[in-house]
């Protein structure tokens, strides 16, 4: 590496001309892998730094669609306050912090920082691997035991590990490091994912990696990956005891149907504005005790009403429109392909579980989505040169 490059790269991979963004991004990565209580505290610290440090506040680029998410956050906070939904009010604040941090990092993002950030996200898996193995060994005689660790719910952990497998695939296809290392990391994530027993997290990997390889036109690798998935499915079919939860799939499906029925019946009670985040948890006559509606269509309609759902959908529409524009115009960068791949996996998983509605997973996805800033920066430079 040239000496000038060495001077420009900081110890965590961000550029030296914006060390604050590098440090705050690194702290966000740490927050993802901390116990969720510590994650909440660190979110407050990082959010306060973005709000009160002039150098951070001036960095923020206000996109036109931001008013939609601001209006959404105000709506969810007010409705939660009106209906006494304390948990919903708290998560409105957490979502506001995650949004603020995500917008700031998107404004400061460049390719060097994104690659460093995703590397550190994979490094965080080294905390999870031994903890999962120890936890599984402690419950070795329990065939239905599912590793949760400090993520409150095993599906949250499973969804995070699934996204890390997709990041490993991104690193392989973009040749951002040693392929054997990323293959080993992906294998480790896969084993720990198996320990969580999250069946749809495996589907998240299947869809996410397939979308990534398709968008990056790695058709041979895609074919090999799909063949491997078919072999694994046949193996599990032949030896069903390897995945005990498959025998419980009918019970899981029945529980989901009960949750969806309750949500559908409750939506007309507050159709316009809902009652704030986690409205499902406030329903008095629930047939199944859980925090949310376990579906990405029913949950926003129940918790945010028609108005809140339109605001949230509008924000994501404008965001993903920009992602698609960058993916089409920037052929040498695959960050937008990674964003679309992970998003596809999350949407699939969200048909039966809302794993993104949590501090650790929500912050994780916000960090990945902030990678769009690097694409926008490149696109702006190209447009300036053409002028």
Secondary structure, DSSP 8 states (H G I E B T S, - for coil): --HHHHHHB-TTSSBGGGHHHHHHHHHHHHHHTS-HHHHHHHHHHHHHHHHH-HHHHTT----TTHHHHHHHHHHHHHHHHHTT-HHHHHHHHHHHHHHHHHHHHHHH--HHHHHHHHHHHHHHHHHHHHHHHHHHHHTTT-TT----TTSSSHHHHHHHHHHHHHHHHHHHHTT-S-HHHHHHHHHHHHHHHHHHT-HHHHHHHHHHHHHHHHHTT-HHHHHHHHHHHHHHHHHHHHTGGGGGGGGGHHHHHHHHHHHHHHHHHHHGGGTTT-SSTTGGGG-TT-SS--SS-SSTTHHHHHHHHHHHHHHHHHHHHHHHHHHHHHHHH-SS--HHHHHHHHHHHHHHHTTT--TTSSHHHHHHHHHHHTTHHHHHHHHHHHHHHH-
